[in-house]
Amino acid sequence: MKTKLLMACIAVVLVASSCGTSKQEDAPVQAAAKTPGALVEDAWVRATSGAKDTSMTAAFMSLTNPGSADIKLISATSPVAGVVQLHEMAMKDGKMVMQEKVGGITVPAGSHAHLAPSGDHVMLMGLKKALKPGDELPLTLKFSDGSTHDLTVPVKAFTEEEEHYHPTPTNTP
C-alpha cells in the first residue's frame, strides 16, 4: 500500500510540474543559459626573477566573447598583489607609456581581445613575493555582464617587454 501511495504522489508531482509552462516560455531562459560569458584562454604572468623592479608584473591572456553584445573586463584581483589594475600602452607626448585603461577592456560581441606585452594587460603591483617561472598565482577577473573567472595562472619567463615596463634612459644626441 505504501508503494502505491508513493507512486501516486510522484505521478501527481510530475503532472503538476509539467503544467503551466510551455516550451516557448522556457526557450529564452535556455538560450541565455547556453551562451557563456567571456572565455579566458592561455593566461600567464611574467616572472619577476631577474627583473630590475620585482614589485610589479603583468598578466596576459586571450578573451573571447561568443555572445551577441560587447562585454568588458572591468577589474581583476589577486591576493599576491597590493594593487591590480587594467593597463594599456598608449602614445603620449611622442612616447609609448603604460597607463591605467579607464573603463575597462572591451571584448567585442562574437570576437576576442588579446591581452599581450606592449598592449592591454592586467598589471599586478605591490607584489607580496617574487614570482619565478613555474609558480602559479590566483587571479580573479570581473566582467561587465556580472560574470567572474577564478583562474590559477602559471608564471613564465619573458623578458622582451622589459623596456616597456622598466624604461631605461637612453642618450640621444
N, C-alpha and C positions, 0 to 999 in steps of 0.2 A: 504494500500500500504506500509506504514512504517513497519508493522508487517512482511509482506512478505519479504521485503528487509533485515530486521534484521535477520530473519530465514535463508535467503540465505547466509548472511555474516557468521553466526555461522556455517553453514554447510561447507563453504569454509575453515574456520579456523580449524575445526575438521578434515577434509580430509587432509589438508596441514600438520597438526601436526602429523598425523599418517604416513605420507610418509617419506622415507629416513632413518628410523630406523627399525631394526628388533628386535625380542625378544632376539635373541642370543647376539646382541650388548649390550642390557640392562642387561643381566644376571649377568656379573661380578660386575656391579655397584650395582645391587640389592643384590647380595650375600654379598658384602662388607658392605652394609648398615645394613644387618641383623646380622652381627657378632659384638656384642658390645665389647668395650674395657674391662678393668678390672671392675669387680663388687665389690662393697665395702659393707660389712655387719658387723653388731654387733660392730660398732665403739663406743669407750668410752674413757674417760680421767680420770686419777686418781686424786681424790680430794687432795688439799694441806692442808686442815684443819687438824690440829694435826701432821703434818709433821715437822721434825726438820728444813728443808730448804723449805720454802714456795715460793721460787723464781723459782722453776722448777717442772715439772711434765712430764708425758708421755701419749701418746695416743696409743691405741691398737685396732686391728680390724682384720677381715678376708678379704683377697683379692683373688678373683677368676678370672682366665683368660680362657674364653671359646674359645679363638682364637687358631690358628694353629702356632703361633710364640710367643716366650717368649717376655714379656714386663717387664719394670722395673718401680717401683715407684722411681722417681728421685728427688723429692723435695716436701716440704709441707710448707704452710704459715698459720699464724693466727694473727689477729690483737691484740690478748690478750698477745702475747709473743714478746719479743725483737728479739729472735733468735729461729728458728725452724730447727732441723736437723734430719736426719735419723740416728739411732743408732743401734748398735748390742752389745751383750755381747760376749766377747772373752777371751780366756785364754792367759795371758801374764805374764811371769816370775812366773809361777805356781799359779797365782791368776786370778780369774774371774774379768774382768774390763769392764766398759762400754766405748765405743768409737764410733766415727762417722763411719758410714758404707759408705766407699768410693765407688762410682759407683752405688749406689742405691740398692734397694731391688728387686731381681728378682722374678717375678711371672711366673712360667713355663707354657708353652702352654698346654692347656687342664687340668690345675691343679690349685693349690692355694698356697698361702703363709699366714701364721698366724703371725701377729704382737702381741706379748704377753709378759707379765712380764718375765724377765730373758732371753729374746730373742730379736729379731729385734723389734723396736718400733720407734715411732715418738716422739722426745724429744722437749719439749717446755721449753725454758729457758728465764730468764729475764721477768717473768710474771708481768703484769701490775696490777694484783689484785689477791687476794686469791680466790681459787676455792673450793666451798663446794658442797657436794652431792646435786643433784637436779638442779644445774646450767647447762647451756648449753653454748657451745662456737663454733664459726665458725672455720672451718678448711678446707683448700683447698689442695687437693692432685694433683700432676702433674706427668704424666706418659710419658715414652719414646715414645709412639705412638702419642703424641701430645694431648691426652685427659686430661681433668681435672675433678675433682669431688669437688663440693662445698658442704660441709657437715655441719650440725648442730649436734654437738656431746654432748651427755649427760655426766655429771661429776658424778662419782660414788666413793664411799668409797672403798678403798682397801689398806691394809697395809702389806700384806705378803711379798711384794718385797722391803719393806723399807730398808732392809740390803743391797740390791743391788744398790739402788740409793743414800743412805746416809750411807756409811760404818761406823761402829763404831770400834774403836780399841779393839782388844782382847789381853788378856795377855796369851802368850804362854811360856811354861817353857823352 
